Amino acid sequence: MHRKKNNNTSNHYFLICLFLCYREEIVNLFFSFFFFFSDLFQGQFPLTQNVTVVEGGTANLTCRVDQNDNTSLQWSNPAQQTLYFDDKKALRDNRIELVRASWHELSISVSDVSLSDEGQYTCSLFTMPVKTSKAFLTVLGVPEKPQITGFTSPVMEGERMQLTCKTSGSKPAADIRWFKNDKEVKDVKYLKEEDANRKTFTVSSTMDFLADRNDDGAVVSCRVDHESLNSTPQIAMQVLEIHYTPLVKIISSNSWPEEGQSIILTCESKGKPVPEPVLWTKDGGELPDPERMVVNGRVLSISFLNKTDNGTYRCEAKNPIGRNSTEYVLIVHDPNALAGQTGPDHALIGGIVAVVVFVTLCSIILLGRYLARHKGTYLTNEAKGAEDAPDADTAIINAEGSQVNAEEKKEYFI
């Protein structure tokens, strides 16, 4: 018990010596905690918010204190240079201006913001100790207007096309999308590269496809989307010009031409460049009757049709890319020949008659076979026992049924 008492006394002396040696630090720490919690409960603490601004725009930095006992506020930049101390400007920069200065708020603006202005800004409240709050300024790099390269007009049908859309200066990297006649093209390549300033990006996208005649006149657009554009994308457009061989088709004005009538054959040809005047031929040669067969541009008119006009008419169109043709077989019908019109009715009647005759013949044959089969059976049954009979009378008498009605059976057999 005595030793324990001495140990407690030693501990007390040790704590007293420790306090005397570090009394100043302990007192300062005590007051620091006191002021911290006191300011915290009283709201005496600076409040800031992060700011995002587009390059070239204006950034507003605001620092507020709910309760302030005439304590000064200060804004400093990422390089720890003082911008404003209360309402006094400390840095000579014409872009920085005071918006509002009071015991509760210090607001400043930075105009014509550049990428170099990006960073962490500090608002300081000069209490004891000094309290600070951070606000990060984010500067968005605006992408340059996109450009489409790789198109050489005109392009021949079937050739491979590679169109590239490129834009620089975006931060963060911009997004590129392709459209053909307002329909988005998904199968594209995307590339992102960091610019020399190591802050912005150059992005490009390539669309690869085979030229088709259906793409002639199509509008290909490259759209750049970026948060700095405020939902208004930048767009570059290119109208495609595709050259291709003519596509030829013949349209007839009369689907059932008859003798004495007229017919008009129109040769429609579409190509790029526009095809030359078409060439009409009949059965591989020239038109045989120029007086009745008149060609006017792409139209062939034939008047007073007759059987000699039957044949294959050919229309050919060509342009510098190539040539193409199509054919129309003309058959002139006789208006007086009704066989073609009544043929279907006669055929129907003939078919019905044939079916009726066939059914009748089958019925007669079946009936004859039925009667013949039953008569033979009767005679066979009546003739049983005739093998041993000397004559017909005896056979009938000896047949089944014994002597009953023998005379009647004999008569019927004869």
C-alpha positions as CSV (number, residue, x, y, z in Angstrom):
1,M,0.0,0.0,0.0
2,H,2.8,2.4,0.7
3,R,4.4,1.8,-2.7
4,K,1.2,2.5,-4.5
5,K,0.9,5.8,-2.8
6,N,4.4,6.8,-3.8
7,N,3.6,5.9,-7.4
8,N,0.5,8.2,-7.5
9,T,2.5,11.0,-6.1
10,S,5.1,10.6,-8.8
11,N,2.5,10.7,-11.5
12,H,1.1,13.9,-10.1
13,Y,4.5,15.6,-10.2
14,F,5.1,14.4,-13.8
15,L,1.8,15.9,-15.0
16,I,2.6,19.2,-13.2
17,C,6.1,19.4,-14.8
18,L,4.6,18.5,-18.3
19,F,2.0,21.4,-17.9
20,L,4.7,23.9,-16.8
21,C,6.9,23.0,-19.8
22,Y,4.1,23.1,-22.5
23,R,1.7,25.5,-20.9
24,E,1.8,28.0,-23.8
25,E,1.1,25.4,-26.4
26,I,-1.7,23.8,-24.3
27,V,-3.3,27.2,-23.8
28,N,-3.1,28.1,-27.5
29,L,-4.6,24.7,-28.4
30,F,-7.4,25.3,-25.9
31,F,-8.3,28.7,-27.3
32,S,-8.1,27.4,-30.9
33,F,-10.7,24.7,-30.1
34,F,-12.7,27.3,-28.3
35,F,-12.8,29.8,-31.1
36,F,-13.4,27.1,-33.7
37,F,-16.5,25.7,-32.0
38,S,-17.6,29.2,-31.1
39,D,-17.4,30.4,-34.7
40,L,-18.9,27.1,-35.9
41,F,-22.0,27.5,-33.8
42,Q,-22.2,31.2,-34.5
43,G,-22.0,30.7,-38.3
44,Q,-18.7,32.7,-38.6
45,F,-17.2,30.6,-41.3
46,P,-16.7,31.6,-45.0
47,L,-18.9,29.8,-47.6
48,T,-18.0,29.5,-51.3
49,Q,-19.1,27.5,-54.4
50,N,-17.3,26.0,-57.3
51,V,-17.7,27.9,-60.6
52,T,-17.7,26.6,-64.2
53,V,-17.3,29.1,-67.1
54,V,-16.8,29.0,-70.8
55,E,-13.5,30.3,-72.1
56,G,-13.9,34.0,-72.9
57,G,-16.8,34.4,-70.5
58,T,-17.0,36.0,-67.0
59,A,-16.6,34.1,-63.7
60,N,-18.3,35.4,-60.5
61,L,-16.7,34.3,-57.3
62,T,-18.7,34.9,-54.1
63,C,-17.7,34.4,-50.5
64,R,-20.3,34.8,-47.7
65,V,-20.3,34.8,-43.9
66,D,-23.6,34.4,-42.0
67,Q,-22.3,36.2,-38.9
68,N,-19.2,38.5,-38.9
69,D,-17.9,40.8,-36.2
70,N,-16.2,43.3,-38.6
71,T,-13.6,40.7,-39.7
72,S,-12.0,41.2,-43.1
73,L,-12.5,39.0,-46.1
74,Q,-10.0,38.3,-48.8
75,W,-9.9,36.5,-52.2
76,S,-6.7,35.1,-53.6
77,N,-6.0,33.2,-56.9
78,P,-4.4,29.7,-57.4
79,A,-0.9,31.3,-57.2
80,Q,-1.9,32.6,-53.7
81,Q,-1.8,36.2,-55.0
82,T,-4.3,38.5,-53.2
83,L,-7.0,39.8,-55.6
84,Y,-9.2,41.8,-53.2
85,F,-8.9,42.5,-49.5
86,D,-12.3,43.7,-48.4
87,D,-13.0,46.5,-51.0
88,K,-9.4,47.1,-51.8
89,K,-7.9,45.8,-55.1
90,A,-4.6,44.1,-54.6
91,L,-3.7,42.7,-58.0
92,R,-3.4,44.9,-61.1
93,D,-5.5,43.0,-63.5
94,N,-8.2,45.0,-65.4
95,R,-10.2,41.8,-65.9
96,I,-10.8,41.5,-62.1
97,E,-13.5,43.8,-60.7
98,L,-15.3,44.2,-57.4
99,V,-19.0,43.2,-57.4
100,R,-19.9,43.6,-53.8
101,A,-18.0,44.1,-50.5
102,S,-19.6,44.1,-47.0
103,W,-19.0,42.5,-43.6
104,H,-21.0,39.4,-44.8
105,E,-20.0,39.1,-48.4
106,L,-17.1,39.6,-50.8
107,S,-17.9,39.1,-54.5
108,I,-15.6,39.6,-57.4
109,S,-15.8,38.9,-61.2
110,V,-13.1,37.8,-63.6
111,S,-14.0,38.7,-67.3
112,D,-12.5,37.3,-70.5
113,V,-11.5,34.1,-68.7
114,S,-8.7,32.0,-70.2
115,L,-7.6,28.5,-69.6
116,S,-4.8,29.7,-67.5
117,D,-7.3,31.2,-65.0
118,E,-8.5,27.7,-64.1
119,G,-7.6,26.5,-60.6
120,Q,-8.5,26.7,-56.9
121,Y,-9.4,30.2,-55.5
122,T,-9.3,30.9,-51.7
123,C,-11.6,33.0,-49.6
124,S,-10.0,33.9,-46.2
125,L,-11.8,35.2,-43.1
126,F,-9.2,36.9,-40.8
127,T,-10.4,35.6,-37.5
128,M,-8.1,34.0,-34.9
129,P,-7.0,31.7,-36.4
130,V,-7.7,32.6,-40.1
131,K,-10.5,30.5,-41.7
132,T,-10.5,29.7,-45.4
133,S,-12.9,28.2,-48.0
134,K,-11.9,26.9,-51.4
135,A,-13.7,27.4,-54.8
136,F,-12.5,25.7,-57.9
137,L,-12.8,27.6,-61.1
138,T,-13.3,25.3,-64.2
139,V,-12.8,26.8,-67.6
140,L,-14.4,25.0,-70.6
141,G,-12.4,25.1,-73.9
142,V,-14.8,25.9,-76.8
143,P,-14.2,23.6,-79.8
144,E,-13.4,25.2,-83.1
145,K,-15.8,25.1,-86.0
146,P,-15.5,21.6,-87.6
147,Q,-14.3,21.0,-91.1
148,I,-14.9,18.0,-93.4
149,T,-12.1,16.8,-95.6
150,G,-11.5,13.9,-98.0
151,F,-14.2,14.8,-100.5
152,T,-13.3,15.4,-104.1
153,S,-16.2,16.1,-106.5
154,P,-17.4,14.3,-108.4
155,V,-17.1,10.7,-107.1
156,M,-17.8,7.7,-109.4
157,E,-20.4,5.1,-108.3
158,G,-18.6,2.2,-106.5
159,E,-15.6,4.2,-105.4
160,R,-14.7,4.2,-101.7
161,M,-15.1,7.5,-99.8
162,Q,-13.4,8.5,-96.6
163,L,-14.7,11.7,-95.0
164,T,-13.0,13.1,-91.9
165,C,-14.5,15.7,-89.5
166,K,-12.0,17.5,-87.3
167,T,-12.2,20.1,-84.5
168,S,-9.6,21.5,-82.0
169,G,-9.5,23.4,-78.8
170,S,-12.2,21.5,-76.8
171,K,-11.9,21.0,-73.0
172,P,-13.0,18.4,-72.2
173,A,-12.8,16.5,-75.5
174,A,-15.8,17.2,-77.7
175,D,-18.1,14.6,-79.2
176,I,-18.5,14.1,-83.0
177,R,-21.6,12.6,-84.7
178,W,-22.2,11.9,-88.4
179,F,-25.6,12.3,-90.2
180,K,-26.7,11.5,-93.8
181,N,-29.9,13.3,-94.7
182,D,-30.7,13.7,-91.0
183,K,-30.2,10.0,-90.3
184,E,-27.3,9.2,-87.9
185,V,-24.5,7.1,-89.2
186,K,-23.1,4.8,-86.4
187,D,-20.3,2.9,-88.1
188,V,-17.5,5.6,-87.7
189,K,-14.0,5.9,-86.2
190,Y,-13.2,8.4,-83.4
191,L,-9.8,9.7,-82.4
192,K,-8.8,12.0,-79.5
193,E,-5.4,13.8,-79.2
194,E,-4.1,16.2,-76.6
195,D,-3.1,19.7,-77.9
196,A,0.3,21.3,-77.4
197,N,-1.0,23.3,-74.4
198,R,-1.8,20.0,-72.7
199,K,-5.2,21.4,-71.6
200,T,-7.4,21.1,-74.7
201,F,-8.0,18.3,-77.2
202,T,-8.3,17.8,-81.0
203,V,-10.9,15.2,-81.9
204,S,-11.6,13.7,-85.4
205,S,-14.0,11.2,-86.8
206,T,-13.9,9.3,-90.1
207,M,-16.8,7.9,-92.1
208,D,-15.9,5.2,-94.6
209,F,-18.4,4.0,-97.3
210,L,-18.9,3.1,-101.0
211,A,-20.4,5.7,-103.2
212,D,-23.9,4.8,-104.4
213,R,-26.2,6.5,-106.9
214,N,-28.8,6.8,-104.1
215,D,-26.3,9.1,-102.3
216,D,-26.2,11.6,-105.1
217,G,-27.4,14.9,-103.7
218,A,-27.4,13.6,-100.1
219,V,-26.3,16.0,-97.4
220,V,-23.6,14.7,-95.1
221,S,-23.2,16.6,-91.9
222,C,-20.7,16.4,-89.1
223,R,-22.1,17.6,-85.7
224,V,-19.9,18.6,-82.7
225,D,-21.5,18.5,-79.3
226,H,-19.9,20.1,-76.2
227,E,-21.1,21.4,-72.9
228,S,-19.6,24.8,-73.7
229,L,-21.9,25.2,-76.7
230,N,-25.1,25.5,-74.6
231,S,-27.0,22.8,-76.5
232,T,-26.3,24.5,-79.8
233,P,-24.0,22.2,-81.7
234,Q,-21.5,23.3,-84.4
235,I,-22.2,21.7,-87.8
236,A,-20.3,21.3,-91.0
237,M,-22.1,20.0,-94.1
238,Q,-21.1,18.5,-97.5
239,V,-23.4,17.8,-100.4
240,L,-22.4,14.6,-102.2
241,E,-22.1,14.4,-106.0
242,I,-22.1,10.9,-107.4
243,H,-21.7,10.1,-111.1
244,Y,-23.3,6.9,-112.4
245,T,-24.5,5.2,-115.6
246,P,-28.1,5.8,-116.8
247,L,-31.0,3.8,-115.4
248,V,-33.5,3.2,-118.2
249,K,-37.2,2.3,-118.1
250,I,-40.0,2.2,-120.8
251,I,-43.6,3.2,-119.9
252,S,-46.5,2.4,-122.3
253,S,-49.6,4.4,-122.6
254,N,-51.7,1.4,-123.7
255,S,-51.7,-1.9,-121.9
256,W,-53.9,-3.7,-124.6
257,P,-53.1,-2.1,-127.9
258,E,-55.4,-3.0,-130.8
259,E,-55.2,-2.6,-134.6
260,G,-56.1,1.0,-135.7
261,Q,-55.2,2.5,-132.3
262,S,-52.1,4.4,-131.3
263,I,-49.5,3.9,-128.6
264,I,-46.9,6.1,-126.9
265,L,-43.8,4.6,-125.4
266,T,-41.8,6.9,-123.0
267,C,-38.2,6.1,-122.3
268,E,-37.3,7.3,-118.8
269,S,-33.6,7.6,-118.2
270,K,-31.8,8.9,-115.1
271,G,-28.1,9.3,-114.8
272,K,-25.3,11.6,-113.7
273,P,-24.3,13.5,-115.8
274,V,-27.7,13.7,-117.5
275,P,-27.9,11.2,-120.4
276,E,-27.8,12.2,-124.0
277,P,-31.0,11.9,-126.2
278,V,-32.1,8.2,-126.3
279,L,-31.9,5.9,-129.3
280,W,-35.0,3.9,-130.4
281,T,-34.6,0.7,-132.4
282,K,-37.0,-2.2,-133.4
283,D,-35.8,-5.8,-133.5
284,G,-32.2,-4.7,-133.5
285,G,-32.6,-2.3,-136.5
286,E,-34.0,1.1,-137.3
287,L,-37.6,2.0,-137.0
288,P,-39.3,0.6,-140.2
289,D,-42.0,3.2,-140.7
290,P,-40.8,6.7,-139.9
291,E,-44.2,8.2,-141.0
292,R,-46.1,6.4,-138.3
293,M,-43.3,5.9,-135.9
294,V,-42.3,9.4,-134.7
295,V,-39.5,10.0,-132.1
296,N,-39.7,13.2,-130.1
297,G,-36.9,13.3,-127.5
298,R,-37.5,10.3,-125.2
299,V,-41.0,9.6,-126.6
300,L,-41.9,7.1,-129.4
301,S,-45.4,7.5,-130.9
302,I,-46.8,4.8,-133.2
303,S,-50.2,5.6,-134.9
304,F,-52.6,3.3,-136.8
305,L,-51.2,0.1,-135.3
306,N,-51.2,-3.1,-137.3
307,K,-49.8,-6.6,-137.0
308,T,-46.6,-5.5,-138.7
309,D,-45.8,-3.4,-135.7
310,N,-45.4,-6.4,-133.5
311,G,-41.8,-6.8,-132.2
312,T,-39.2,-5.8,-129.6
313,Y,-38.6,-2.1,-129.2
314,R,-35.3,-1.1,-127.5
315,C,-34.4,2.2,-125.8
316,E,-30.8,3.0,-125.1
317,A,-29.4,5.9,-123.1
318,K,-25.7,6.9,-122.4
319,N,-23.6,9.5,-120.7
320,P,-19.9,9.9,-120.2
321,I,-19.9,7.2,-117.5
322,G,-21.5,4.5,-119.6
323,R,-24.6,3.3,-121.3
324,N,-27.7,1.2,-120.5
325,S,-30.8,0.0,-122.3
326,T,-34.2,-1.8,-121.8
327,E,-36.8,-3.5,-124.1
328,Y,-40.5,-3.5,-124.6
329,V,-42.3,-6.3,-126.5
330,L,-45.3,-4.9,-128.5
331,I,-48.2,-7.2,-129.4
332,V,-51.0,-5.6,-131.5
333,H,-54.4,-7.4,-130.9
334,D,-57.2,-8.0,-133.4
335,P,-60.4,-6.3,-132.1
336,N,-62.6,-8.6,-134.2
337,A,-61.2,-11.8,-132.8
338,L,-63.7,-12.7,-130.0
339,A,-62.1,-16.1,-129.4
340,G,-59.7,-14.6,-127.1
341,Q,-62.5,-13.1,-125.1
342,T,-65.0,-16.1,-125.2
343,G,-62.3,-18.7,-124.9
344,P,-62.4,-18.9,-121.1
345,D,-66.3,-19.5,-121.1
346,H,-66.1,-22.3,-123.8
347,A,-63.3,-23.9,-121.9
348,L,-65.3,-23.9,-118.7
349,I,-68.4,-25.4,-120.5
350,G,-66.3,-28.0,-122.2
351,G,-64.7,-29.0,-118.9
352,I,-68.1,-29.4,-117.2
353,V,-69.4,-31.5,-120.1
354,A,-66.4,-33.8,-120.0
355,V,-66.9,-34.3,-116.3
356,V,-70.5,-35.2,-116.8
357,V,-69.8,-37.6,-119.6
358,F,-67.0,-39.2,-117.5
359,V,-69.3,-39.7,-114.5
360,T,-72.1,-41.1,-116.6
361,L,-69.8,-43.7,-118.3
362,C,-68.4,-44.7,-114.9
363,S,-72.0,-45.1,-113.6
364,I,-73.0,-47.3,-116.6
365,I,-69.9,-49.5,-116.3
366,L,-70.4,-50.0,-112.5
367,L,-74.1,-50.8,-113.0
368,G,-73.4,-53.3,-115.7
369,R,-70.8,-55.1,-113.6
370,Y,-73.2,-55.2,-110.7
371,L,-76.0,-56.8,-112.8
372,A,-73.7,-59.3,-114.4
373,R,-72.3,-60.4,-111.1
374,H,-75.8,-61.0,-109.5
375,K,-77.2,-62.9,-112.5
376,G,-74.2,-65.3,-112.7
377,T,-74.6,-66.0,-109.0
378,Y,-78.3,-66.9,-109.5
379,L,-77.6,-69.3,-112.4
380,T,-74.8,-70.9,-110.5
381,N,-76.9,-71.5,-107.5
382,E,-79.7,-73.0,-109.6
383,A,-77.3,-75.2,-111.5
384,K,-75.9,-77.0,-108.5
385,G,-76.3,-80.8,-108.9
386,A,-76.3,-80.6,-112.8
387,E,-73.1,-82.4,-113.1
388,D,-74.7,-85.8,-112.4
389,A,-78.0,-85.1,-114.1
390,P,-78.5,-86.7,-117.6
391,D,-80.4,-83.7,-118.9
392,A,-81.5,-80.2,-118.0
393,D,-84.9,-81.2,-116.5
394,T,-83.2,-83.6,-114.1
395,A,-80.6,-80.9,-113.1
396,I,-83.4,-78.5,-112.2
397,I,-85.3,-81.1,-110.3
398,N,-82.1,-82.1,-108.4
399,A,-81.1,-78.5,-107.5
400,E,-81.3,-77.2,-104.0
401,G,-84.9,-76.8,-102.9
402,S,-85.7,-80.4,-103.9
403,Q,-88.9,-80.8,-105.9
404,V,-90.6,-77.7,-104.8
405,N,-91.5,-75.4,-107.7
406,A,-89.4,-77.4,-110.1
407,E,-91.5,-76.5,-113.0
408,E,-91.0,-72.8,-112.3
409,K,-87.2,-73.1,-112.0
410,K,-87.1,-75.0,-115.2
411,E,-89.0,-72.4,-117.0
412,Y,-86.8,-69.6,-115.7
413,F,-83.6,-71.4,-116.6
414,I,-84.8,-71.7,-120.2
